[in-house]
Amino acid sequence: MFDSEFYKTIENSYLFIQENSRLQTLSKLPGGEVTATEISKAIKDLKRRKAPGLDCIQNEHLIFGGPRLFACISHLFNAVINIGRIPSIWKTDLIIPIYKGNNKTKSSPDSYRPIALLPCLMKLFEKILTLRIRDHVLPSVSFPNPQQQGFQPKLGCITASFNLQETVFHNLEQGSPVYVAFLDTQKAFDTVWRHGLMCKLHQLGVKGSLWTLIDDCHTDTSCSVAVNQKNSNWFPISQGVRQGGVLSTFLYLVFINDLLQELQNPNPNTGIHSIRSSNPALADDISCIALSPRGLQTLLNTAYDFSIRWRFKFNASKSNVLYFSPTGINNNSLSWKLGHDTIKISKSYNHLGILLDAKLDPTERTAKACRKGQQTYFALKISEHLNPATLSKLYKRIVLPSVLYVSELWCDLKQKDNRALDVFQHSICKHAMNLPKHTRSDMCESIFGLLPIASEIDKRKLQLFGRLCLMDTKCLTKKIFLHRLFSYLDSPNCKHYGFIPDIIHLLDKYNLLEHLNSYLQNGLFLNKLEWKKTVNSAVFYHFTTFRSNRMLRDNDFTQFRHITGNSRPDWIWKLPNDVQEVTLCKFIVKLWTLQDLPPHICSLCQKLFTNIFEHVTTSCDGTYLFREAWWQTVIENFDINLSADLCGLSNNDLYLFLLGASSSMPSLIWYIKYVE
């Protein structure tokens, strides 16, 4: 299946490079010997509470080892560099299979993701090599391809998807159909041809002892699989970059970089005018954008030919094509060839965690996000006695991020999608506080300490806007952003899709357009922290003001307003200290949210009432003895001024006071402050 002649050529090149590298007299790394100071800085970046490798040395041993240990490690690393050989124990990987989930067959090895535990000294050594490559090799070369967004500072899933979507939207605005192929690489990191990779690494400029050490890191490696505290026999590994290795991500980018170059060279640019953005990539997730079926087939042929030469496979069954039509009419009869396999058009595709729909319909994506949020919330196995303040934190930190993953690019939300998201959040609030389903949403969210879910989406979009403004102008994402921004400003009345019209609307909505104008005039923008504070403040003010105004206009909120006043109603969750008090506070909150009923006759005293709880608490003859006992408790245990002031309240004011409402009476205000 693979190209045998090309294989022989590369293997001969590898042997030649290997021999020359070992014959070189220069034994030091670029940048000189490894110092204890360099070791100290690298150790500061180590993460704690990570599982160790076969040597059982953990990162904490290094972090707290102190200057003497740092000096010893520097001597060890320099000895390894001078000899040009990696210790054999550093080449051992302990593999832990992690189940992928999603109802995959547990008996199939493909349903598990191998997580490799490497010796931490090996990872620290690779960190030093990575820094030397970054500082002494990469500045003199153009790497990686600008369309590659994986494993680089300030780039990632969001920028890769942004590049893809904005390129598609640009071509749709020009009236052109767009064909996008999403290629799935089969076991990408595990099938890298090592000798081919080393030839590419040498071509990049990594030579001498640096090349020799990286080559030896990937020579004579072995693995053992650990399951249920038992280890398999050790077996050799002759292909792939090492899972969990610090160098591995960089090495994979080196291996796949030429493919991106080959995809854009013969292809007429289908990016944004002069900007080449027709092959957005995130590591092994590569997309091919074309404006015709033939153009897309050319790209697929290029990708397949590259895989044949460099000995890896694309998974045609998991690869998909989406057809975006400017007229909204899809042609589902088309198909393409990826080698001998056929790829057909799909209606939607999950690209980097974002469900893309060929008709730009967000309904399925929104429904999927809500389902994921519900699954995440109920997977927490929350006790009904847990304080809602704790639940609110869990919701904000765990559940909400799972729902709004990459929501920065949800630029096509319709009213029904916003409604579905609102219903999801309201249901979580009511479940967390045991409130009835008919409880007003503004009450639920405010008591739970939340703003509407739209506020969180808007904040994320605005913060992405800030990131884009602060990005390096050489970055592909920044170039796309600026081109799309100026295109919109030049013709705001034309039909525009995507992020830019959405963000302009949000800047206007929150009175933040001055920051855009300042950026356009002088190129200056607030730093990340200042912009985040500005956005949070503007969004909070907008939604709290809107909520307050709506409550003022609606009589259903009269009692709720009297109780909560100008304070945040989630203060009540600071009171309970045990399970019984949590239950009591939930009951009180339920009383806050009750609406008055049509007049009913009390079965105990035959009097009319509109609020059963207010009636039995303050005026029902049938509960007179309970009320007298309560008054006696107040008189015996509190200052006489309190009972005097309470006696002067109307039944309604007394009921509201018991539910936590503040009072305008001076003595009551003094009492409340005194107790606090």
N, C-alpha and C positions, 0 to 999 in steps of 0.2 A: 504493500500500500504506500509506504513512504519512498522517497527518492533515494535509492541506494548509491547512485553516483555522487550526488551531493553530499551524502553521508561520508563517503570515503574522502572527499575533498576537505570537509570540515575536520574530520578526525586527523588527517595529516597536518592540517594547520594547527590543530590543538597540540599535537606532539612537538611540532616545531617551536611553538610559543613556550611550551612547558620546558623544553630543553634550554632555550635561550634565557628564560627567566632564572633558571637555576644556575646558569653559568655567569650571570651578572655578579660583579664583585660588590655592588652596593647592597649592603645588608640592612640599612636603616629604612624606615618608612618615610614617605614624604613628610617633612615637618620635623624630622629628627626623632630622638628617643622618646619613649613614653615617660612622662614625669608623674610624680606623686600628686602634684597639683591638678594635672589633667585627669588622673584617676578620681580624685576627690570631686571634681565637677561632674564627671560622668556618673558617679555613685549617687549624687544628689537627685538625679532624674529617675532612679530606680523606684519602682512601685513596691509598696509593702503588701504583706499578706498574700504573696504569690507562692504557689507550690514549687518545691525544689526539684531538681533533676536527680539523677542517679547518685550523685555525691552527697545528697542531703544538705548541702549548703544553701541557706536561704538569703534573700536580699538583705534581711535585717542583720545578718552576721556582718555583711559588708558595710551597711549604713552606720552601724554603731561600732565599727572596728577601730576607728580613730586613725591618726596620722601614721602610726607605726605599720598598721596593716596596709594603708595606702602605699607606703614605700615598698613593702614586701611585694604587693601586687604589681607595682611598676617594674620591679626587678624580674618578676616572673614573666611578665608580658615581653619585656625586652629580650629575655633569654629565648622565648618562643620565636620572636622575630628574627633573632640572630641565627637560630638553628634552621628556621624555615619550616618547622613541623608543628602541627597541632597535637596536643596530648590526646591519646586515644580515648580517654574517658570523656573528653569534650565532644567526641563524635557519636556519643550514644544518646538516643532519643527514647524517652519513655512515653508511649502513645496511650492516651486516655480517650476512648470512644465516647462521644456525647451524642445522645439521641436528638435528631433534628426536630422531632415533633410533627405536627400537621397530619396526624393519623397515618404516618408512614409505617410500612411493615417492619416490625421490630426484629424479625428474623433475617432481614436483608442487611448485609454490610453497607450497602449504599444509603441506608437510613441513618447512618451515624457519621458525625463529623470528627475526624481525628485531631485531637489537641495534643501537641508534643510538649513534653516537659524537658527542657534543656538545662544543663548545668549553668548556674547563674554566672560563674566566672567566664564561661564561653560567651554568654550574652553580653557581658561587660566588655570582653575583648572585641566582639563584633561592633559594639558601640564605638569603641576607639577607632576601629577601621572605617566605620561609616563617617565619623567626623573628619578623618583624614581625607577621605574621598570628597566629602563636601567642600572642604577648605582648600584642597590642593589639586583636585582633578576637574571637578564640575565647573569652576569659574571660567575655564578656558574652552569649554565645549558647549554646544547647544543641546541641552538634554534636560528633561524629556521633551517629546513632541508637545507643543502647546495644547493639543486637544486631550492630552492625558491629565486627568484630574485626581488620580489615585495617589495616596500616600505622600502628599505634599502639604506643607503648611498653608492654612487658610483655604484649602481646596478640599473637595469631597463630593458627597452625593448631591448636595444642593447645587453646587456650581456645575456639575456634570449634567444634571437634569435641566438646569437653567439654560445651558448652552444648547441642549437638544430642543427644548420647547421653543425657545426664542427663534432658533433657526427654522423650525417648522412654521411658526407663526409668520415669520417674515415672508417666506415663500407663498404661504396662503394669501397674505395681503397683496402679493404681486399677481394673484390669480392663477398660480401654478399648483397642480396636484403634487403631493409629496409622498414618496414611498420610503419607509424607514424599516430597515432590517435590524433586528436585535439578535446578536450572535451569542450563543452560550458555549463557552469553552469547557470541554469535558475534563474535570479534575485538573484545572489549570495549573495550580502550584505544584501538584504531585507528579506531573508528567513532563516537567521541563527537562529538555535534553541538556545535561550538565556540560558536556564538552562543547556543544554549540553555544551555550551561555558564556562559557569562559572565553571563547573566540570573540563574541560580541563585547565582552567586558574589556578585553585587550584592545579592541578596535576603538572603544570609547576613550581610552587613554589610561586605564588602570594597568600598570606594568610593574616589572621588577618584583621586589619582595612583597609588595602589596598584592599583586596578582597571585603570586605563589601561595601566600597564606590563605587567600580566599579559595583557591583551587584545592588546597589541602583540607580546608574545612568541609569540602564536599567530596572527599575521596575516602573510601573505606568506612563509610558511615553505616551504622546498624541501629535497629529498632527492636523494642519489645513492647507488646501490648499488655496493659494492666487492666484487668476486669475482676471485680469482686475480691480485691486484695490478692490476686494471683497474677503472676507475670508469665507471658508466653516465652518460648525459646527465642533467643536473639536471631534476627535474620538481617541480611545485608540489604541496603537501599542504594540503588545505583542511578536513580533519576529523581528529578524534582528538587526544588529548593526546600530547605529545612523549615517545617512548620514551627512557628514560634521564634524563629531566629530574627535577630535585629536586622541583619543584612537582607533577609529574604524578600521583603517588599521592594527594596531598591533593585535587587537582582532580577525580580520578575519584570519590573518596568524596563530594565535593560533588554531583557529577552523579547518583550513584545513591542518595543519601540519602533523597530523597523517596519512592522506591519502597518502602523498608523501612517508612516511616511509613504509606504507603497500605496495605501488606499487613497491618499490625497493627490499623489503625483499625476496619474494618468486620467484622473476624473475631472471633468469640467466642474469648476467650483459651484457647489450648490449651497454654499454658506450664505453669509449676509454680505452681499456685494463683494468687496475685496477681502473680506475676513474669511479665512478658511475654517469652517466649523462643521463640515459635513460628516465627521467621524468622531463624535463625542465619546470619550472612553473613561471608565473608572476601573483601573487595573485590567482585569480580563473581561469586563463588561463593555463590549464594543458595539456601537451603533453605526449603521451605514445609511446615509441620507442621499436620495436620488430624486430626480424630477421626472423620471420615466422608468418603465419596467426594464428596458434594455440597459439603462444606466445602472440600475440596481443589480442586475445580473452581472455586469462587469465588475462591480465591487465585490460581489460574492465569489466570483471566479478568482479575483486577486487574493481574497482572504483564504480560500481553499488551497490555492497553489502555495501560499506561504506556509500553511499548516503541513502540507505534504513535504516541503523541504525541511522544515524545522521540527517535524516529528511530534505533532500533537493533533488532537481531534476536536472538531466542533460537534456539538450535540444538536443534530438537525431537529430532533423531536422536541427539543426545548427552545429552539430558535423560532422567531416569529417575524412576520411582516405586518405593519400597519399602513393602511392607505388613507391619507388625509385628503379629502376633496374640498376645493373651494366652493363647490356647488352643493355639497352635502350628499351627493349620490355616490355610493360605494360600488365597486366592481369586485365581487368576491370570487370571480371565476379565475383570476390570475394565480399563477404559481411560479416558483423559481427553483433553481437547482443549486444545492450546496454540495458539490462533488456529485455523487450518485444519488443523493437523497433529495427529497422535495420539501420545499417550504411553502406553506400556503398563507393566505391573508387571514388575519385574526381580527376580531372586533375590538379587542382590548389586550393590553399587555402590562404586566407589572414590571416597570422599569425602575430599579434601584429603590423599591419600596413605594413607588408612586404608580397607581393604576392609571394608565393612559388609555383614553377611549378614542377610537377612530373618528367618531362624530363629535368629539369634544363635549360629551355629555358627562357631567360629574356625578350623576345619580348613583351609579354603582360604587364609585370610589367613596362617596359619603356614607353609603350604607355599610360598606366594608369597614370603614373607620369606626363607625358606631358599634358594630358587632365586636370589633377588636377591643374597644374600650370596655364594653360590658364583660367580655371574657376576662380581661385583665383585672377588672374590679372584683368580680366574684371569685377569681382565682386566688385572691388575697385571703379568702376564707375568714372574713371579718366577723368577729363576735358582735352580737347585737348590743352588748353592754359596753362596747368601746366608745370612748369619748368622741363625739363628732369633730372636735378640734383636731384630734389625731387623724381621723378619717379624712378631713379636709386636706391635711398635709400629704397624706398618702395619695389622695386623688390628684393633687397638683404635681407631685413629684414622680408618680409612677403611671397613673391611669391617663392623665391628660396628654403627656408626651407620646404615649402609644397611639392615641387618637389623632393627634395633630402632627404626626411625623411628616416633615417636609411640607407642612401646610403653608409655608412661605410662598409656594408656587401654586396654591389653589386660587387661580385668577379667574375662574369661570363659575363661581358659586351662584346658584339661583336661589330664589326665595324658598323653594321646597327643600333645598339642601340645608340652608340656614335653619329652617324649621326642624329638620331631622336632627341636627346637631343640638339645637335647644332642647328638644324632647329628651335626647339622651342625657344631657347634663341635669335636666330637671328630675328625671327618674332616679339618678344617682343621689341627688340631694334629698329627695323624699325617702328613699330607702335608708340612707345613712341616719336620718333623724326620726324615722318611723312616722312620717307625716302622711295624711290621706292623699290619694291621687289628685283630688280636686283642689288642693292647696295652691294658691296663687304663686306663680313662678318667681316673681320679684321677691316675695317673702322668703321662699326656699333658698334662693341663691344668696341673699343678703345674710340670712341667719347662718348659712354654711360658710360664709366668708368668701364668696365668689362673685365675680362680675360675669355677665353673659359670656358664653364661649366665643362669641364673635370678637370680644375684646382681646382675647389671647391670640386669635388668628391675626388680627390687625397688628398687634405688637410684634409678632414674629415677622410679618411682612416689612414693617417699618425698620426693624433691626437689620434685616437683610439688606434693605436699601442703604443703611449706614455702612454695612460691610462693603457693599459694592463701591460706594463713594470713596472709601479709604483704601481700596485695593490698588496694587501696583498697576500702572498704566500699561505695562508690558504683558500683563495677564490676559489671556484670551477672554475670560469672562468679563473683565473690565471693558475690553474693546467692544464686545457685544452689547453690554449695558449702555455704554455711551452712544453707540450708533443707534440703538433702538430709542434711546431717550431723545436724541436730536431729531430723529425721524418723526417722532410723535409731536415734538414741539414745532417742527416745520409745517406739519399738516394735521393739526388736532381734530379737524372735522372729518377726516377720512376714517374708514373702518380700521381699527387697531385691535389686535389680540394681545394677550399675555400680561406680563408683569408691569410694564410701564404705565398703561392707562389705569391699571388697578392702583398703583402706588401714587399716581398723581391725585386720584380721587381721595385716597386716605390722607395724604398731606393736606389737602384742602379741608377735609372733614375735621381734622384735629388742629387746624390753624398752624401747620408746620411748613407751609410753602416758603416762608422766608429762608429756611435752611437750604432748600433747593436753589432759590435765587442767589443766595450767597455763594453756594458751590459753583454755580454756573458763571458767576461774575468774577470770582477771584480764585476758584479752585480749592477753597478752604472748607473744612467740615469739622464738626465736633469729634472729639476722640470717642472711642467705643463706650467708655463708662458714662461720659457726659450725655451722649446720644441716648443711651439706654435709660438714664434718669429722665431725660426730656420726654421720651416716648411714653414711659410708664406714667409720668405725671399727667400728660395730655390725655391719654386714654382713660385713666382713672377719673379725671375731672369730667370728661365727656359722659361716661356711662353712669357715674354717680349722680350727676346733675339730671340726666335724662330719667333715671329711676326715681329720683326725688320728685321731679315735676309730674311724672305719671302717677305717683302715689298721692300727690296733692289733689289731682283732678278726679280721683276715683274714690268713691265713698267706701268701697270694700276695704280700703287701707286705713280708715279713720282710727280704729282701735289700735292697729299695729303702729301707726305714727305716734299716738299718744304714749305707747309703751316704750318704743325705742328712741323717740326724740331725735336728736341730731347725732347720737352715738351709733357706733357699729353694733348691730344686734348680736353678732357672734361673741360679744362679751360674756354671755351667759355660760359658755362652755369653759370659762376660767374658774367657775365656782365649784363644780363637783370634785370630790376627793375619793369617792368610791363608787361601786356599781349602783348602789341604791340611789345615790345622789344624781348619777347620770340619768337613771330612769325618771327621777323626779323632774329634772331639768327638761327632758324630752317631753314630758307631760305638760309642763308649763309652756314650752314652745308651741305645742299643739293648741293650747288655749289662746296663745297670741294670734294664731292664724285663723281661728274660727270666725265665720261670718254670722251676723244676726239672722234669725229665722223669722218667718211670719209669726204673729202672736199665737202662742199656745197656752193652754190652761194647765197649771201645775196639778198633778194628781194628789199632791200632799196637802196643798193649801188652797187650791182652786183659784189662784191668782194668775193673771196673764204674765207671760214673759216672752222675750225675744232671744235671750241668751241664758240657757239653762244653768250654766256654771256660775254666771253672775248672780242669778236668782237664788240658787241654793246657798251661795256663799254669803250674801248680804241681806236677803229679805224674806226668804221662805220660812213660814211658821213651822214647817215640819223639821227644819234643821236648827231651830231656836236654841236647843240645849247645847249643840255642838258649838254654836256661835258664842254663847255665853261662856263656855269653857275656854274658848280661844281668847276672848277679851280678858278673862281672869288671868290667863298666862301672860298677856302683854302687860297688864297692870303690875303683876308681881315681879316680873323679870326685867322691865325696862323703865326708863325715866318717865315720870308722870306726864311730862310735856308731850311725849309721843302719843300716849293714849288720848290726851286731850285734843291733840291735832287730828288724830284719826277719827275721833267722834265728830269732828266738825266737817268731815268729808261727806259728800253725797254717796249713795250706794255705788254709782258707776265709778266715781273717783277712787273710792276705797278698793273696789275690785281691781282697777288698773294699778293702784299702788301695790296691791298684793302680788300682781304679776310682774312687778319690777319697774313700773313707770316712774319717772322722776316727777316731782311736784313743784309747783311754784310757791308753796308755803315756806317761809323762811325757816321755821323750826324743823320742818321735815328735811329740808336741804341740809341744815346743820347736822341733823341726826344721821343722815345717810353718809355725809362726809366723815363724821366722827367715827361711825362704825367701820368705814373703810380704812 
